[in-house]
Amino acid sequence: MKPPTRAWRYLVGAVLLTAVPVLQSCSTPPTAPPASSATSQSPTAPAVDQVQVDWLHKVCTSDKQLQEVTRVKVPRTSPPQEKVIEYLDSLRNALRSIIGVFEALSPSPVPGGDEVVASYLRALKQASSELDAAHTFAAAGPDGTGSALTLASLTLLGLRPDKTDLPTFVKTSPELTRAYQSAFACQRPPSPLKTTP
């Protein structure tokens, strides 16, 4: 049996490290950006709803963790079958963790927010099913590893909310726009995923 290549050890490690901080980061209270303090000092500026800010911060943080998983690249090599299975197992576990995080965001305290969460969850569960299929290909034998990796790559490439994305949703009201601008995680790159690239 060939020893695992450095690229594959790094790849599996990257997927695992991406999944671990999901619950920790989403439970951390958001910190408003400096701009919000200036806004709050203005006598004419409407108050920002902190409940909305907190929820939007959690959605954006979860979205960033999802994007970290989707950016993991599959090396263009012919790895051993067991390494492909190990990679797919790590990837499936990472997605399951993120599904749990998004499920915890509902019911939303923000009107209409549950549909945003549902859009993520539908896409995540579909991707999880596709990765299960990729795992089946890889487990069937060495000849299936190429198909498994192709399916996994396409799944990650297309993973995004399927109907209502956060950037579009927050534009539906000035109040949501202000809360979004005050949510620290939402103002840090990368921007939340949209339904289309």
C-alpha positions as CSV (number, residue, x, y, z in Angstrom):
1,M,0.0,0.0,0.0
2,K,1.4,3.4,-1.0
3,P,1.9,5.9,1.8
4,P,-0.5,8.9,1.6
5,T,0.9,11.8,-0.3
6,R,1.5,15.1,1.4
7,A,-1.2,16.7,-0.7
8,W,-3.8,14.2,0.4
9,R,-2.8,14.5,4.1
10,Y,-3.2,18.3,3.8
11,L,-6.5,17.9,2.0
12,V,-8.1,15.7,4.6
13,G,-6.7,17.9,7.4
14,A,-8.1,21.0,5.8
15,V,-11.6,19.6,5.6
16,L,-11.5,18.5,9.2
17,L,-10.1,21.9,10.4
18,T,-12.9,23.6,8.5
19,A,-15.6,21.7,10.2
20,V,-14.3,22.0,13.8
21,P,-14.8,25.8,14.3
22,V,-18.3,25.9,12.9
23,L,-20.2,25.5,16.2
24,Q,-17.7,27.6,18.1
25,S,-17.8,30.6,15.7
26,C,-21.6,30.6,15.5
27,S,-22.0,30.7,19.3
28,T,-19.7,33.7,19.7
29,P,-21.6,36.9,20.2
30,P,-21.2,39.3,17.3
31,T,-19.2,42.5,17.6
32,A,-20.6,45.4,15.7
33,P,-18.1,47.2,13.4
34,P,-16.8,50.6,14.3
35,A,-19.1,52.2,11.8
36,S,-22.2,51.2,13.8
37,S,-21.1,53.3,16.8
38,A,-21.0,56.4,14.6
39,T,-24.4,55.6,13.3
40,S,-25.8,55.2,16.9
41,Q,-24.5,58.6,17.8
42,S,-26.5,60.3,15.1
43,P,-29.7,61.8,16.5
44,T,-31.6,61.2,13.2
45,A,-30.4,57.6,12.5
46,P,-33.0,54.9,13.2
47,A,-32.1,52.4,15.9
48,V,-30.6,49.1,14.7
49,D,-32.4,46.0,15.9
50,Q,-29.8,44.0,17.8
51,V,-31.8,40.8,17.5
52,Q,-31.6,41.1,13.7
53,V,-27.9,42.0,13.9
54,D,-27.1,38.9,16.0
55,W,-29.0,36.5,13.7
56,L,-27.5,37.9,10.5
57,H,-24.1,37.6,12.1
58,K,-24.7,33.9,12.7
59,V,-25.9,33.3,9.2
60,C,-22.9,35.1,7.7
61,T,-20.5,33.1,9.9
62,S,-22.1,29.9,8.9
63,D,-21.9,30.9,5.3
64,K,-18.2,31.6,5.6
65,Q,-17.6,28.1,7.1
66,L,-19.6,26.6,4.1
67,Q,-17.4,28.5,1.7
68,E,-14.2,27.3,3.3
69,V,-15.4,23.7,2.6
70,T,-16.4,24.4,-1.0
71,R,-12.9,26.0,-1.6
72,V,-11.0,22.8,-0.7
73,K,-9.4,21.6,-3.9
74,V,-9.0,18.0,-5.0
75,P,-5.5,17.3,-6.1
76,R,-5.2,16.2,-9.8
77,T,-3.5,12.9,-9.0
78,S,-4.4,9.3,-8.9
79,P,-4.6,8.7,-5.2
80,P,-5.2,5.3,-3.6
81,Q,-8.8,4.2,-3.1
82,E,-8.6,4.4,0.7
83,K,-7.4,8.0,0.5
84,V,-10.3,9.0,-1.7
85,I,-12.7,7.4,0.7
86,E,-11.1,9.1,3.6
87,Y,-11.4,12.5,1.9
88,L,-15.1,11.9,1.1
89,D,-15.8,10.9,4.6
90,S,-14.2,14.1,5.9
91,L,-16.1,16.1,3.4
92,R,-19.4,14.5,4.3
93,N,-18.8,15.0,8.0
94,A,-18.0,18.7,7.4
95,L,-21.3,19.2,5.5
96,R,-23.3,17.4,8.2
97,S,-21.8,19.7,10.8
98,I,-22.8,22.8,8.8
99,I,-26.3,21.4,8.2
100,G,-26.6,21.2,12.0
101,V,-25.5,24.8,12.4
102,F,-28.0,26.1,9.8
103,E,-30.8,24.0,11.4
104,A,-30.0,25.8,14.7
105,L,-30.7,29.2,13.0
106,S,-34.4,28.4,12.7
107,P,-36.9,29.5,13.8
108,S,-35.6,32.9,12.8
109,P,-36.4,36.0,14.9
110,V,-36.3,37.9,11.6
111,P,-39.5,37.7,9.4
112,G,-38.7,35.9,6.2
113,G,-35.4,34.6,7.6
114,D,-36.6,31.0,7.8
115,E,-36.7,30.8,4.0
116,V,-33.1,32.0,3.8
117,V,-32.1,29.2,6.1
118,A,-34.3,26.7,4.2
119,S,-32.6,27.7,1.0
120,Y,-29.2,26.8,2.5
121,L,-30.5,23.6,4.0
122,R,-32.1,22.3,0.8
123,A,-28.8,22.9,-1.1
124,L,-26.7,21.4,1.7
125,K,-28.9,18.2,2.0
126,Q,-28.8,17.8,-1.8
127,A,-25.0,18.1,-1.8
128,S,-24.8,15.6,1.1
129,S,-26.8,13.1,-1.0
130,E,-24.5,13.7,-4.0
131,L,-21.4,13.1,-1.8
132,D,-23.0,9.9,-0.5
133,A,-23.3,8.8,-4.1
134,A,-19.6,9.7,-4.7
135,H,-18.7,7.7,-1.7
136,T,-20.5,4.7,-3.1
137,F,-18.6,5.0,-6.4
138,A,-15.3,5.2,-4.5
139,A,-16.1,2.2,-2.3
140,A,-17.1,0.0,-5.3
141,G,-13.5,-0.3,-6.3
142,P,-10.5,1.6,-7.6
143,D,-12.1,2.2,-11.0
144,G,-14.8,4.3,-9.3
145,T,-12.5,6.8,-7.7
146,G,-12.2,9.1,-10.7
147,S,-16.0,9.3,-11.0
148,A,-16.3,9.9,-7.2
149,L,-13.8,12.8,-7.3
150,T,-15.5,14.3,-10.3
151,L,-18.9,14.2,-8.7
152,A,-17.5,15.7,-5.4
153,S,-15.8,18.5,-7.3
154,L,-19.0,19.4,-9.2
155,T,-21.0,19.2,-6.0
156,L,-18.8,21.7,-4.2
157,L,-18.6,24.0,-7.2
158,G,-22.4,24.2,-7.4
159,L,-23.2,24.5,-3.7
160,R,-25.1,27.7,-2.9
161,P,-28.6,28.6,-1.6
162,D,-31.2,27.3,-4.0
163,K,-33.8,30.1,-3.8
164,T,-33.5,33.0,-1.4
165,D,-30.0,34.2,-0.7
166,L,-29.0,36.5,2.2
167,P,-27.7,39.5,0.1
168,T,-31.0,39.7,-1.8
169,F,-33.1,39.1,1.3
170,V,-31.6,42.0,3.3
171,K,-32.4,44.4,0.5
172,T,-36.2,43.8,1.1
173,S,-36.3,46.5,3.9
174,P,-34.2,49.4,5.1
175,E,-34.2,47.9,8.6
176,L,-32.7,44.7,7.4
177,T,-30.1,46.6,5.4
178,R,-29.0,48.5,8.4
179,A,-28.8,45.4,10.6
180,Y,-26.8,43.7,7.8
181,Q,-24.4,46.6,7.7
182,S,-24.0,46.4,11.5
183,A,-23.4,42.6,11.6
184,F,-19.6,42.2,11.8
185,A,-19.3,38.8,10.0
186,C,-21.4,40.1,7.1
187,Q,-19.0,42.9,6.4
188,R,-15.9,40.7,6.3
189,P,-15.0,38.9,3.0
190,P,-16.0,36.7,1.4
191,S,-19.5,38.0,0.9
192,P,-22.4,35.5,1.5
193,L,-23.2,33.1,-1.3
194,K,-25.9,34.1,-3.8
195,T,-28.2,31.8,-5.7
196,T,-26.2,32.5,-8.9
197,P,-22.5,33.0,-9.2
